[in-house]
Amino acid sequence: MTEEQQMLRDSAERYLRDNYDFAARQALVDQGDGLDTRHWQAFADMGWAAMCFPEERNGFGFGLQAIAPLAELLGNFLVREPLLESALLAGHVLVSAPNAVGDRMIPGIMDGSVLATVPYPSDLPPVAVQADNGIRIQGRLDYVPSGGSATHVVTPAQYNGGMGWILLGLEAEGVNRTPFMNHDGRIGAHIELDASLDSEALLLWGTTADAMHASVYQRAMLLAAAEGVGAMQGALDLTVEYTKQRQQFGQPLASFQALQHRMADMLIQTELARSLVGAACRAVDAGTDEAQSLVLAAKAKVDAAARKVTQEAIQMHGGIATTNEYRVGHYFKRMALLESWPKHRDAVIAEFIQHRGETQ
């Protein structure tokens, strides 16, 4: 990391440690609030949303290798605010969009006034066609991550016999969303579309849109994996601390060799996953031929390892781990969502096998 990157990571860790209180987080979840606006604005004010934007857009121009440690922290502290979806995924599309649209939207993402997200990839995306003075889009987006909290969605769509990327303002006429609470405390949405949009809403089309589709969901897999490593680390840290304090037969649980071995395996799995995510980040930043294989491998590894680590953490905590007031069970809940974002681990493994076969 450069000195600037290290300073950003250290400031993020201090802020989350000192301010992102788990009890306050749960109180907002219980109230049905999708995010804490104070934290969201603080993230923007500290420059987190500007990390991935190029310097010519007034961003920091950080690569994924520098951003992954922040994604880990978001997973470790169970941050619900969709920073990664807004800045690193929707923002990634907007950087490549025509300047007028990017110049209008990107400053809003960086200052926190715009909260954008992208939907799950779909075999039946909405259909966009040319209409008078713009485009018309019809269809449905299911299970849009943080769609209940977002102001905008940047979505793939069928367009002119190929693919396009469309910018949707969620308050526009003909854009109807149905929010729902996920079990990780975020508010997603189903979105029905039958809307007429300005021509600027069409961000990308043709081969450029195809390449962006691959790039966006590659980044989504890698950032989900990095966040998963943070969740694994958080579950491990809580387990180690708990077993040092909890007594059985007059001794702390941490003194029992069987539990020591299990926690050692949790540590090994966490470090292996972190190393693989780091290798994938470096490959994507460098644009190497093996980047896609490493991203798929990292996502599959984290999905499997995080399920094991978070389950072990719950087992070693006992009944307290199943209560809503205690943090460790929420790592498992978050990983249950990340395991399927942007595609399920079984599909990731199948794609990895296919990709390796095509490149050998």
N, C-alpha and C positions, 0 to 999 in steps of 0.2 A: 504494500500500500504506500501511496505517497503521503506526505505529511498532511496534506489537505484532506485526503480520504480518511486517514486515521483520526484526525480531529473530529470529522463528522460522525464517525462510528462511536467515538468516546462520548461525544456530547449526546448522541442518541441513547446510549446505555445509561448515562447519568439521568437524563430526563425520564426515561421509562422506569428506572429503579426508584426515583424519588417521587414521581407523580402518577404513574399509571397503577393506581391501587385496584387490586382485584375485587375487593368488596364493593367499591364504587362502580366498577365495571358491571358486576352482577346486578346491582340496583338498577342500572339503566336497562339491562336486559329484561329484568322483571317488569319494568315500566313499558317495555315494547319499543324503546328508542334504538334506532339502528346504529347510531354512532354518537360519540361525545363531541359536540361542536368545538368545545374548548381545546381538546386534544387535536382535533383535525386542523384547527387554525394554528396551533403551536407547531405541528409538523411542517406546515407550509412556511411559517415564519422562520423556522430553523433551517430551511433550505432542503428538506428531505424530498419534496416533490420536484425540485429542480435538478436532482442528481443526474438523471438519465438524458436530459435534454442537451443538445450540443451547445457549445459556447456561443455560436452565432445566434442562438435563440435565447441567450442570457442564462443558460444552464451551466452545469459543471462539467458535462461531457464525460461522466463516469461510465466505465464498462461494467459488465455483469460481475466480474471478479470483485470489483469494489462495492457493488450494491448487495451482493449475497450476504455479507456479514450483517447488514441492516435487516435483510429479510429474516435471518436467523433470530435477531433480537425481537422482531415482530412476532415470530412464532413462540419464542421463549416467554414473552410477557402477555401472550394471548391477545394481541392487539386486534380489535374488531374493525377499526377504520380502514377502508379499502385503498390504502396508499399505493400498493403495488398495481392493482387493477387500473387505477386512474392514471398515474404518472408513467408507469413502465409498460403498460399494455396499450390502453387507449392512446396515451401520449405518443407511443411508438408509431402508430398509424398517422396521427396528426402531423408528426414531423415530416412525413413524406407527402402530405396533402398539399394542394395549391397554397401558395403563400398567404392569400387573403384569409382562408379558413384557419390555417395554422396561426397566423398573427393574431387572430381574434380569440382562439380557444386556448392556446398554450399558456399565455400569461395568466388566464383564469385557473388553469390546473395548478400552476406554480404558486399562485397566491391563495389557493384554497377556495375560491368562489365557484369553481367548476369541479364537480365530482363525476368523473366518467368511469364507465366500466365496459367490458366486452362480454358477450354471451358464450355459453358452451358452443363448441363447433357442432353443426347439425347436418344431417343428410338432407334435410328439407328446410333450407334457409328461406327467409322471406324473398319475395320476388319484387324487383324494382324495374319500372319501365319509364320511358320518356313520356312526359305529359306537358300540357300547356304551361310554359314558363317554369318548368322544373321537372320533378320526377314524382311518381306515385309508387308507394310501397305497400304491399299487402302480405300478410302472413302472421306467424306467431314465433315468439322467442320464449322458450321454456327454461325455468330455473336460472335466470340471469343472476350471477353472483352480485350481491349488494345492490341489486336493481331497485330495491325498495328505498334506498338511501340516495341513489344517484340522481344527478341532474341531467345526464346525457348517457346514451349508449352508442358505442361505435361498433357496428355489426356488419358481418359479411352478408351478402345478398346475391341472389341470382340476377344477373344484369346482362342484357344484350347477348344472350347465348353463352355467357361466361360468368365471371365473378366480379362483384364490385364491393366496395366498403362504403357504408352509409353512416352519416352522423345524424342521430335522432335526439332531439330535445324532448324530454319525457313529459313536458307540459304542453306539447303541440297537439292541436286538434287531430283526432284520429289515432292517437297513441294512448292506449289504455293499459294500465298496469294493475296487477293484483298482487300486493305484497304478501309475504309470508315470512314467519320467523324460522330460521334454520336452528338446528340443535347446537350449533356453535355460537349462537348469540347474534349472528348477522341477519339482516333482513334482505332476502332475495325477492324476486318478482317473476311472475309470468306476464308477458307483454303481448297484447293483441295489436296488430298494425293494419290500418286502412287509412293511410294519410297521404296528403299532398305536401311535398316539401320543396323548398327552394332548390335551384339547380346546384348551389354550393354544397348541398348535403351529400352529393356524390363525391366522395373523397378520392377514390382510386378505382380503376377498372382494368380489365384485360390481364395481361401477363404480370403487370405490376401488382395487381390485387392478388393474384395467385401466389406470388412470391411473398407478399405481406402476410397472407394467411399462414403460410408455413413458418414465417419468422415470429409472428405474434404468439402462436401456440407452442412453438419451441421455447420462447421466453417464459410463457405461462408454466410449462412443465418444470423448467429449471428453477423459477422463483418459488413454485410450490414445494419443490424438493428442498430448497434452502430454508424455507419456513418450517418444513417438517423436521429438519435437523435441529432447529431451535426448539421445537416442541419436544423432541427426544431429549435434548440437553436439560430442558426445564423439568421434565419428568424424572430424569436421573438425579438431578440436584435435590429435588424434593425427597426422593426416596432415600438418598444417602443421609440427608439431615434427619428424616423421620426415624430411620433405623438406629441412629446414634442416640436419639432421645427416648425411644420406646423401650421399655424394660420387659423382659420375660425371664422367669426363673432367676430373678435377681441380677440379670445381666442385660446390657443393651443388645437389641437385635443385631446390630452391626458386628457383634463379636462372634456370631455364629458363622462357621465356615461356609455352609451351604448358601447362605444369603450373600456372603462376600463374593462367592463364585458367580452368582446370578447378577449381582451388580457389576462385577468385572466384565461379564459378557455384554451387559447393557452399554458400558463404556466403550468396549471394542466396536460394537455395532454403530454407535454414534460417531466415533472417530472415522471408521471406514466410510460411512455415508458422507461425512463432511469432506473427506479427501476426494471422493468421487464427484461430489458437487463442485468442488474447487477445480478439479481437472476439466469438467464440462464447461464451466464458466470461462476458463482460459481458452479452451478450444473455440467456443463461440466468439469470444472477443477477437481471436486471431483469424477466424474464418477458415479453420482447417478442415480437411476432408472428413476427419473422424468426429466432427462436432456433433452431428445428429446421433451417431451411435452412443457417444458419451452422455448426451442429454437423456436419451431413452434409458440407458443403463442406470444413470443417477436417479431418475424418477422411479424406476422399478425397485431399485435397492432401497431408497428411502421409504417407499410405500410399505414394503415388506418389513424392514427393520423397525420403522416407527410403530407399526402395529404391535410387534413383539415387545418393544421397549415400553410402550405405554400400558400394555396389558400386564407386563411384569410389575410395573410401578403400582398399578391398582391392586394386584394380588399381594404385594408386600406391605401395602398400607392397610389392607383389610377393609372393614366396613366403612370407615371414614372416607375412603376414596370414592364411594358411590354417592356421597352427599353433594348437593348443589353448591354448598358453601365452601367446599374445599377444592383447591385448584387442580389437583392431579387428574381427576376424572375428565376435566375439560380439555386436557391435552389429547386424550383419546377421541373426544367428540370432534375436535378440530381436525385431527388426522383422518377421521372417517369421511369428512368433506374433501380434504385435500387429496385423498386416495383416488377420487374420481374427477379431479380437476387437472387439466381440462379433459382428460379421458381416463377411464378406469385402468388400474394397473394391469389387468389381463390384456387389454387392448395395447397397452404400452409394451408389454413383453412380446406379444405377437408382432407388433411393428418392429421391435428390435431384431427379432429373428429374421423377419423378411428383409429388413434393411441390411443386415450383415450378409445374408445370402446374395443380395444384389451387388454388394461392394467387394465380394471376394472373387 
